[in-house]
């Protein structure tokens, strides 16, 4: 009559399976395309947004909430870059605006 259960084979099998999963997990998780991702910065390192450009559905251009033109945006950008080299800008465009217009 068997009174207790021998758990040694169970532990051996469990450890072997754990090792197999650990080895194969590195191959599954690693990306197939190597990409050098940017490092995240803390909130204190972020530059203040001083230029906001918006493109509406009708392709009208707004600079900091006021209607503007391409030439005026270029002028303001050049002046701002000369005064504050570390400043940043935000471009917001409606989903129906073509990508080429956003890039321009």
DSSP file (Angstrom, degrees, kcal/mol; ACC not computed):
  #  RESIDUE AA STRUCTURE BP1 BP2  ACC     N-H-->O    O-->H-N    N-H-->O    O-->H-N    TCO  KAPPA ALPHA  PHI   PSI    X-CA   Y-CA   Z-CA
    1    1 A X              0   0    0      0, 0.0     2,-0.5     0, 0.0     0, 0.0   0.000 360.0 360.0 360.0 130.1    0.0    0.0    0.0
    2    2 A X        +     0   0    0      1,-0.2     3,-0.1     0, 0.0     0, 0.0  -0.768 360.0 175.9 -90.3 123.1    1.4    3.5   -1.0
    3    3 A X        +     0   0    0     -2,-0.5     2,-0.3     1,-0.2    -1,-0.2   0.853  62.5  28.5 -96.1 -41.3    0.9    6.0    1.7
    4    4 A X  S    S-     0   0    0      0, 0.0     2,-0.4     0, 0.0    -1,-0.2  -0.824  77.2-116.7-122.4 163.0    2.7    9.1    0.3
    5    5 A X        -     0   0    0     -2,-0.3     2,-0.7    -3,-0.1    -2,-0.0  -0.805  22.2-129.2-100.0 135.3    3.2   10.5   -3.2
    6    6 A X        -     0   0    0     -2,-0.4     4,-0.3     1,-0.1     3,-0.2  -0.752  25.9-179.6 -83.2 112.8    6.8   10.9   -4.6
    7    7 A X     >  +     0   0    0     -2,-0.7     4,-2.4     1,-0.2     5,-0.2   0.451  57.4  93.9 -94.9  -1.7    6.9   14.5   -5.9
    8    8 A X  H  > S+     0   0    0      1,-0.2     4,-2.3     2,-0.2    -1,-0.2   0.922  86.6  46.7 -60.1 -47.1   10.6   14.3   -7.1
    9    9 A X  H  > S+     0   0    0     -3,-0.2     4,-2.3     1,-0.2    -1,-0.2   0.882 111.7  52.9 -63.0 -34.4    9.6   13.4  -10.7
   10   10 A X  H  > S+     0   0    0     -4,-0.3     4,-2.2     2,-0.2    -2,-0.2   0.915 110.2  46.9 -65.6 -42.6    7.0   16.1  -10.8
   11   11 A X  H  X S+     0   0    0     -4,-2.4     4,-2.5     2,-0.2     5,-0.2   0.899 111.5  52.3 -65.6 -41.0    9.5   18.7   -9.7
   12   12 A X  H  X S+     0   0    0     -4,-2.3     4,-2.1    -5,-0.2    -2,-0.2   0.931 111.7  44.9 -60.9 -47.0   12.0   17.5  -12.3
   13   13 A X  H  X S+     0   0    0     -4,-2.3     4,-2.4     1,-0.2    -1,-0.2   0.900 112.5  52.4 -64.5 -41.2    9.5   17.7  -15.1
   14   14 A X  H  X S+     0   0    0     -4,-2.2     4,-2.3     1,-0.2    -2,-0.2   0.910 110.0  48.1 -63.1 -43.2    8.3   21.2  -13.9
   15   15 A X  H  X S+     0   0    0     -4,-2.5     4,-2.2     2,-0.2    -1,-0.2   0.892 111.0  50.6 -65.8 -39.6   11.9   22.5  -13.9
   16   16 A X  H  X S+     0   0    0     -4,-2.1     4,-2.2     2,-0.2    -2,-0.2   0.926 111.7  47.8 -64.0 -43.6   12.7   21.2  -17.3
   17   17 A X  H  X S+     0   0    0     -4,-2.4     4,-2.5     1,-0.2    -2,-0.2   0.892 110.1  53.0 -63.6 -39.1    9.5   22.8  -18.7
   18   18 A X  H  X S+     0   0    0     -4,-2.3     4,-2.3     2,-0.2    -1,-0.2   0.913 109.5  48.2 -62.2 -43.1   10.3   26.1  -17.0
   19   19 A X  H  X S+     0   0    0     -4,-2.2     4,-2.2     2,-0.2    -2,-0.2   0.911 111.0  50.7 -64.5 -42.2   13.8   26.1  -18.6
   20   20 A X  H  X S+     0   0    0     -4,-2.2     4,-2.4     1,-0.2     5,-0.2   0.923 111.8  47.5 -61.9 -44.1   12.3   25.3  -22.0
   21   21 A X  H  X S+     0   0    0     -4,-2.5     4,-1.8     1,-0.2    -1,-0.2   0.887 111.0  51.4 -65.1 -38.9    9.8   28.2  -21.7
   22   22 A X  H  X S+     0   0    0     -4,-2.3     4,-0.8    -5,-0.2    -1,-0.2   0.893 112.6  45.3 -66.1 -39.2   12.5   30.6  -20.5
   23   23 A X  H  X S+     0   0    0     -4,-2.2     4,-0.6     1,-0.2     3,-0.5   0.923 116.5  43.8 -70.9 -44.5   14.7   29.8  -23.5
   24   24 A X  H  X S+     0   0    0     -4,-2.4     4,-1.7     1,-0.2     3,-0.4   0.765 102.0  68.5 -74.7 -23.4   12.0   29.9  -26.1
   25   25 A X  H  X S+     0   0    0     -4,-1.8     4,-2.4     1,-0.2     5,-0.2   0.851  94.4  56.7 -64.6 -33.4   10.4   33.1  -24.7
   26   26 A X  H  X S+     0   0    0     -4,-0.8     4,-1.3    -3,-0.5    -1,-0.2   0.845 108.6  46.8 -67.6 -31.7   13.5   35.2  -25.7
   27   27 A X  H  < S+     0   0    0     -4,-0.6    -1,-0.2    -3,-0.4    -2,-0.2   0.823 114.3  47.1 -77.4 -31.2   13.0   34.1  -29.3
   28   28 A X  H  < S+     0   0    0     -4,-1.7    -2,-0.2     1,-0.1    -3,-0.1   0.893 115.7  43.1 -75.1 -40.6    9.3   34.8  -29.3
   29   29 A X  H  < S+     0   0    0     -4,-2.4    -2,-0.2    -5,-0.2    -3,-0.2   0.813  89.8  96.0 -80.0 -31.2    9.5   38.2  -27.7
   30   30 A X  S  < S-     0   0    0     -4,-1.3     2,-0.1    -5,-0.2     4,-0.1  -0.375  80.3-117.1 -65.8 135.2   12.4   39.6  -29.7
   31   31 A X        -     0   0    0      1,-0.1    -1,-0.1     2,-0.1    -2,-0.1  -0.360   7.0-137.5 -72.4 152.2   11.3   41.7  -32.7
   32   32 A X  S    S+     0   0    0      1,-0.1     2,-0.5    -2,-0.1    -1,-0.1   0.749  93.3  56.4 -80.1 -24.0   12.3   40.6  -36.2
   33   33 A X  S    S-     0   0    0      2,-0.0     2,-0.5     0, 0.0    -1,-0.1  -0.947  85.1-136.2-110.7 122.1   13.1   44.2  -37.2
   34   34 A X        +     0   0    0     -2,-0.5     2,-0.4    -4,-0.1    -2,-0.0  -0.654  28.3 179.0 -79.9 124.8   15.7   45.9  -35.1
   35   35 A X        -     0   0    0     -2,-0.5     2,-1.1    -4,-0.0    -4,-0.1  -0.991  28.9-137.1-129.3 133.3   14.7   49.5  -34.3
   36   36 A X        -     0   0    0     -2,-0.4     2,-0.2     0, 0.0    -2,-0.0  -0.783  31.3-157.3 -89.5 100.4   16.6   52.1  -32.2
   37   37 A X        -     0   0    0     -2,-1.1     2,-0.1     1,-0.1    -2,-0.0  -0.492  18.0-107.2 -81.9 147.5   13.8   53.6  -30.2
   38   38 A X        -     0   0    0     -2,-0.2     2,-0.3     1,-0.1    -1,-0.1  -0.371  34.1-112.9 -70.5 152.4   14.1   57.1  -28.6
   39   39 A X        -     0   0    0      1,-0.1     2,-0.2    -2,-0.1    -1,-0.1  -0.630  30.7-113.2 -85.1 143.9   14.5   57.3  -24.9
   40   40 A X        -     0   0    0     -2,-0.3     2,-0.3     1,-0.0    -1,-0.1  -0.510  28.8-146.7 -76.4 143.6   11.7   58.9  -22.9
   41   41 A X        -     0   0    0     -2,-0.2     2,-0.0     1,-0.1    -1,-0.0  -0.753  18.9-107.3-107.3 156.5   12.4   62.2  -21.2
   42   42 A X    >   -     0   0    0     -2,-0.3     3,-1.1     1,-0.1     4,-0.4  -0.317  36.0-103.2 -75.7 167.2   11.1   63.4  -17.9
   43   43 A X  G >  S+     0   0    0      1,-0.3     3,-0.7     2,-0.2    -1,-0.1   0.769 118.8  60.9 -63.3 -26.5    8.4   66.1  -17.8
   44   44 A X  G 3  S+     0   0    0      1,-0.2    -1,-0.3     3,-0.0    -3,-0.0   0.751  99.1  56.3 -75.0 -22.1   11.0   68.8  -16.8
   45   45 A X  G <  S+     0   0    0     -3,-1.1    -1,-0.2     2,-0.1    -2,-0.2   0.566  82.4 108.6 -84.9  -8.6   13.0   68.3  -20.0
   46   46 A X    <   -     0   0    0     -3,-0.7     2,-0.2    -4,-0.4     3,-0.0  -0.452  68.7-126.4 -74.2 139.7   10.1   69.0  -22.3
   47   47 A X        -     0   0    0     -2,-0.2     2,-0.2     1,-0.1    40,-0.1  -0.516  29.2-102.7 -80.7 151.2   10.1   72.2  -24.2
   48   48 A X        -     0   0    0     -2,-0.2    40,-1.3     1,-0.1     2,-0.7  -0.514  33.4-118.5 -72.1 140.5    7.1   74.6  -24.0
   49   49 A X  E     +a   88   0A   0     -2,-0.2    40,-0.2     1,-0.2     3,-0.1  -0.709  43.9 161.5 -80.6 117.8    4.9   74.5  -27.1
   50   50 A X  E     +     0   0A   0     38,-1.9     2,-0.4    -2,-0.7    39,-0.2   0.495  58.7  54.7-115.2  -7.4    5.0   77.9  -28.5
   51   51 A X  E     -a   89   0A   0     37,-1.0    39,-2.5     2,-0.0     2,-0.5  -0.977  57.6-178.5-133.7 120.5    3.7   77.3  -32.0
   52   52 A X  E     -a   90   0A   0     -2,-0.4    12,-3.6    37,-0.2     2,-0.5  -0.966   4.3-173.1-122.3 116.7    0.4   75.5  -32.8
   53   53 A X  E     -aB  91  63A   0     37,-3.1    39,-2.9    -2,-0.5     2,-0.4  -0.929   4.7-171.8-111.2 130.2   -0.6   74.9  -36.4
   54   54 A X  E     -aB  92  62A   0      8,-2.6     8,-2.5    -2,-0.5     2,-0.5  -0.978  11.4-160.5-126.2 133.6   -4.0   73.5  -37.3
   55   55 A X  E     -aB  93  61A   0     37,-2.8    39,-1.7    -2,-0.4     6,-0.2  -0.963  16.6-156.2-112.1 120.8   -5.3   72.4  -40.6
   56   56 A X    >   -     0   0    0      4,-2.3     3,-1.9    -2,-0.5    38,-0.0  -0.292  34.6 -93.3 -88.3 175.8   -9.1   72.2  -40.9
   57   57 A X  T 3  S+     0   0    0      1,-0.3    -1,-0.1     2,-0.1    -2,-0.0   0.874 126.6  53.1 -56.3 -40.7  -11.3   70.1  -43.2
   58   58 A X  T 3  S-     0   0    0      1,-0.1    -1,-0.3    39,-0.1     3,-0.1   0.260 121.0-109.7 -82.7  15.0  -11.5   72.9  -45.8
   59   59 A X    <   +     0   0    0     -3,-1.9     2,-0.3     1,-0.2    -2,-0.1   0.685  66.7 153.0  64.3  22.8   -7.7   73.1  -45.7
   60   60 A X        -     0   0    0      9,-0.0    -4,-2.3     1,-0.0     2,-0.4  -0.625  38.8-133.0 -80.3 144.6   -7.7   76.4  -44.0
   61   61 A X  E     -BC  55  68A   0      7,-0.5     7,-2.9    -2,-0.3     2,-0.4  -0.826  19.3-169.2-106.4 132.7   -4.6   77.1  -41.9
   62   62 A X  E     -BC  54  67A   0     -8,-2.5    -8,-2.6    -2,-0.4     2,-0.6  -0.980   7.1-160.2-123.6 133.6   -4.7   78.4  -38.3
   63   63 A X  E >  S-BC  53  66A   0      3,-3.2     3,-1.7    -2,-0.4   -10,-0.2  -0.957  81.0 -21.3-114.6 114.7   -1.6   79.6  -36.4
   64   64 A X  T 3  S-     0   0    0    -12,-3.6    -1,-0.2    -2,-0.6   -11,-0.1   0.850 130.5 -48.8  52.7  38.5   -2.1   79.6  -32.6
   65   65 A X  T 3  S+     0   0    0    -13,-0.4     2,-0.4     1,-0.2    -1,-0.3   0.343 119.5 103.2  90.2  -6.4   -5.9   79.7  -33.1
   66   66 A X  E <  S-C   63   0A   0     -3,-1.7    -3,-3.2     1,-0.0    -1,-0.2  -0.885  80.4-101.9-112.6 142.6   -6.0   82.6  -35.7
   67   67 A X  E     +C   62   0A   0     -2,-0.4    -5,-0.3    -5,-0.3     2,-0.2  -0.332  55.3 159.8 -61.7 138.9   -6.5   82.1  -39.4
   68   68 A X  E     -C   61   0A   0     -7,-2.9    -7,-0.5    -2,-0.0     2,-0.3  -0.791  32.3-115.7-147.8-175.4   -3.1   82.4  -41.3
   69   69 A X     >  -     0   0    0     -2,-0.2     4,-2.1    -9,-0.1     5,-0.2  -0.796  33.8-103.4-126.9 170.6   -1.3   81.6  -44.5
   70   70 A X  H  > S+     0   0    0     -2,-0.3     4,-2.2     1,-0.2     5,-0.2   0.910 120.8  50.2 -60.8 -43.0    1.7   79.4  -45.4
   71   71 A X  H  > S+     0   0    0      1,-0.2     4,-2.3     2,-0.2    -1,-0.2   0.906 109.8  49.9 -64.6 -41.2    4.0   82.4  -45.7
   72   72 A X  H  > S+     0   0    0      2,-0.2     4,-2.5     1,-0.2    -1,-0.2   0.888 109.8  50.7 -65.9 -38.7    3.0   83.8  -42.3
   73   73 A X  H  X S+     0   0    0     -4,-2.1     4,-2.4     1,-0.2    -1,-0.2   0.912 110.5  50.0 -64.5 -41.7    3.5   80.4  -40.6
   74   74 A X  H  X S+     0   0    0     -4,-2.2     4,-2.2     2,-0.2    -2,-0.2   0.899 111.3  49.0 -62.1 -41.5    7.0   80.2  -42.2
   75   75 A X  H  X S+     0   0    0     -4,-2.3     4,-2.4     2,-0.2     5,-0.2   0.941 112.6  46.1 -62.2 -49.3    7.8   83.8  -41.1
   76   76 A X  H  X S+     0   0    0     -4,-2.5     4,-2.5     1,-0.2    -2,-0.2   0.890 112.0  52.7 -62.6 -39.5    6.7   83.1  -37.5
   77   77 A X  H  X S+     0   0    0     -4,-2.4     4,-2.5    -5,-0.2    -1,-0.2   0.916 109.7  47.6 -63.0 -43.7    8.6   79.8  -37.5
   78   78 A X  H  X S+     0   0    0     -4,-2.2     4,-1.7     2,-0.2    -2,-0.2   0.911 113.7  47.1 -65.8 -42.0   11.9   81.4  -38.6
   79   79 A X  H  X S+     0   0    0     -4,-2.4     4,-1.9     1,-0.2    -2,-0.2   0.920 114.1  47.6 -64.2 -42.8   11.6   84.2  -36.0
   80   80 A X  H  X S+     0   0    0     -4,-2.5     4,-3.1     1,-0.2     7,-0.2   0.892 110.2  51.6 -66.6 -40.0   10.8   81.8  -33.3
   81   81 A X  H  < S+     0   0    0     -4,-2.5    -1,-0.2     1,-0.2    -2,-0.2   0.840 110.3  50.0 -66.4 -32.5   13.6   79.5  -34.2
   82   82 A X  H  < S+     0   0    0     -4,-1.7     3,-0.3    -5,-0.2    -1,-0.2   0.883 118.8  37.2 -72.0 -38.1   16.1   82.4  -34.1
   83   83 A X  H  < S+     0   0    0     -4,-1.9     2,-0.5     1,-0.3    -2,-0.2   0.925 132.0  22.2 -78.9 -46.9   14.9   83.6  -30.7
   84   84 A X    ><  -     0   0    0     -4,-3.1     3,-1.7    -5,-0.2    -1,-0.3  -0.822  63.0-178.4-127.3  89.9   14.3   80.2  -29.0
   85   85 A X  T 3  S+     0   0    0     -2,-0.5    -1,-0.1    -3,-0.3    -4,-0.1   0.775  83.7  52.0 -61.7 -26.2   16.2   77.4  -30.6
   86   86 A X  T 3  S+     0   0    0      2,-0.0    -1,-0.3    -5,-0.0    -5,-0.1   0.353  83.2 120.3 -93.1   8.0   14.8   74.7  -28.3
   87   87 A X    <   -     0   0    0     -3,-1.7     2,-0.3    -7,-0.2   -38,-0.1  -0.263  47.9-149.7 -72.8 160.5   11.1   75.6  -28.8
   88   88 A X  E     -a   49   0A   0    -40,-1.3   -38,-1.9   -42,-0.0   -37,-1.0  -0.827   4.8-152.7-127.4 164.8    8.7   73.1  -30.2
   89   89 A X  E     -a   51   0A   0     -2,-0.3     2,-0.4   -40,-0.2   -37,-0.2  -0.926   7.2-140.6-135.9 161.8    5.5   73.2  -32.3
   90   90 A X  E     -a   52   0A   0    -39,-2.5   -37,-3.1    -2,-0.3     2,-0.5  -0.987   7.7-160.3-126.6 131.7    2.4   71.1  -32.7
   91   91 A X  E     -a   53   0A   0     -2,-0.4     2,-0.4   -39,-0.2   -37,-0.2  -0.956  10.8-176.9-111.6 122.9    0.7   70.3  -36.0
   92   92 A X  E     +a   54   0A   0    -39,-2.9   -37,-2.8    -2,-0.5     2,-0.4  -0.978   6.2 177.1-119.5 129.7   -3.0   69.2  -35.8
   93   93 A X  E     -a   55   0A   0     -2,-0.4   -37,-0.2   -39,-0.2   -36,-0.1  -0.975  32.2-109.3-134.0 146.5   -4.8   68.2  -38.9
   94   94 A X    >   -     0   0    0    -39,-1.7     3,-1.3    -2,-0.4   -38,-0.0  -0.346  35.4-114.0 -66.6 153.6   -8.3   66.9  -39.6
   95   95 A X  T 3  S+     0   0    0      1,-0.3    -1,-0.1    -2,-0.0   -38,-0.0   0.748 113.7  56.4 -65.6 -23.5   -8.4   63.3  -40.8
   96   96 A X  T 3  S+     0   0    0      2,-0.1     2,-0.4     3,-0.0    -1,-0.3   0.570  81.4 103.4 -86.6  -7.6   -9.7   64.2  -44.2
   97   97 A X  S <  S-     0   0    0     -3,-1.3     5,-0.1   -42,-0.1   -40,-0.1  -0.615  81.5-112.8 -74.8 127.9   -6.7   66.5  -45.0
   98   98 A X    >>  -     0   0    0     -2,-0.4     4,-1.4     1,-0.1     3,-0.6  -0.239  18.4-121.0 -61.2 148.7   -4.3   64.7  -47.3
   99   99 A X  H 3> S+     0   0    0      1,-0.2     4,-2.3     2,-0.2     5,-0.2   0.846 110.6  61.0 -60.1 -36.0   -0.9   63.9  -45.9
  100  100 A X  H 3> S+     0   0    0      1,-0.2     4,-2.1     2,-0.2    -1,-0.2   0.870 102.8  50.9 -60.8 -37.5    0.9   66.0  -48.5
  101  101 A X  H <4 S+     0   0    0     -3,-0.6    -1,-0.2     2,-0.2    -2,-0.2   0.875 109.2  51.0 -67.3 -37.0   -0.8   69.1  -47.3
  102  102 A X  H  < S+     0   0    0     -4,-1.4    -2,-0.2     1,-0.2    -1,-0.2   0.913 111.1  48.0 -66.2 -42.1    0.2   68.4  -43.7
  103  103 A X  H  <        0   0    0     -4,-2.3    -2,-0.2     1,-0.3    -1,-0.2   0.890 360.0 360.0 -66.6 -38.9    3.8   67.9  -44.7
  104  104 A X     <        0   0    0     -4,-2.1    -1,-0.3    -5,-0.2    -2,-0.2   0.506 360.0 360.0 -61.9 360.0    3.8   71.1  -46.8
